Amino acid sequence: LSSGFVAKISASDGEVRWAKSIHDNGGHASAYRPKFNGDGDIAIGGSRCETEWEECSAYLQLLNGETGDVIWDKDLGKRMTRAAGLAVYENHYYVSGGLTGELVVDDLVLTPISGMDAVVVVLDGSGTAQWAIMVESVDADAESWGEISEVKVVDGGVYVLCYADGDYREVRTTRSNETVVFEGLYA
């Protein structure tokens, strides 16, 4: 079984200040791309599961930067494959990955069209889901898949880097429910 962990180590003397396991019940866990908020707390995301035979759930944790204590822990469900990318902007957390089936997080309901659509879920500072971005296939081919591997927020703009196998050409947000067709390759 594998376990992800996060540690704070002093840059000046190499002393370990704290170390925390991501998943302490004997299951599997991974952690990706730590990001810091304006308060010095650390956000980490990844995937975790109870056993090696069970589907894993994506998660996002916010840890106190001084102590490593968990401030909040958000399970993003078994339908979101992993928290592949993470950005922090104005006390909001942008978590990206792929979505394999209907996902319900707080009041947010996401339903992919293909086998796995690319997604970004936006959480507020308390870990509550606010809205989402989905990059969708134009057909319901179960073999098609996409994942947003990176998300950046700069000057109020959300930039996503998506890779996909299939006919992906539409992007939609749950905030406006407007679909925009990509320009260029498939235009």
C-alpha angles and dihedrals in degrees: 000000000000131000132194120217141181126212139183114218125182112250092208103050106009093241115153106238095185141336126199133188115230094212118022103176098082098267131117124279140172132189129204140187108351114215131190127223125213092271095060093254119137126232118202130178138183138115134295137180138183097235136008091253097054127087111258126237126224115236143180124206129189112207130190105253094217100046106016090233116150112255092182137344120206121197107207093193140249093283094065104074099210142323094263098167134024136189132175121207129163094342093311126115121217111200119187135194142107129302121216101179143352112323124197116192114170104309094338118104119188125185120185121216099211136034091287125359123195116252146181118198115200117212127187125231092279093052097257117143112247108172142328145224119219128190104203138194116239091231136045094242108154089208093060117096139175138178133188100227097181137024127186130180115204126169092344095310122117112216120192131192110205132182122192147168109217139033101317113165110133131081123192136175126209089221096065099012086216118141119216121195116221118251121224123026098038099023 
